[in-house]
Amino acid sequence: MTSREAKQYSPLALAFMGDAVFEQLCRERLILTANMPAKKLHELAVKKVCAEYQAAAVRYLLENSLLSDEELEILKRGRNASGVNAPKHSTVSEYRAATGLESLFGFLHLCGRHERVAELFDIVWNNGGNQI
């Protein structure tokens, strides 16, 4: 899919896709790290896919200017999307930032930019959540 075609989707539709992409990458990274019980894998995955972790990742990406102009535009569209309701365990700003990150991952995935998805995921995994 072209960038232009992917931009026709709503930011929340992109976030819907990006949520699945991000969670799959987290689960894959965890299972390749160590063979452990599924309960432990789940607990570790939940820490990485929560809004607080993803919001910290967004702060890291923005503070270090690691996104292209187009990627920044997509992230902001997701962050500013209406109809976002934060769960009780996170703030509205954290949840909005997480939605922006998921929108970006969804957009890149739909555009077939899998190398960029992997590159950003590595950055987020290794640095993003350290700000929590």
Secondary structure, 3 states (H helix, E strand, C coil): CCHHHHCCCCHHHHHHHHHHHHHHHHHHHHHHHCCCCHHHHHHHHHHHHCHHHHHHHHHHHHHCCCCCHHHHHHHHHHHCCCCCCCCCCCCHHHHHHHHHHHHHHHHHHHCCCHHHHHHHHHHHHHCHHHHC
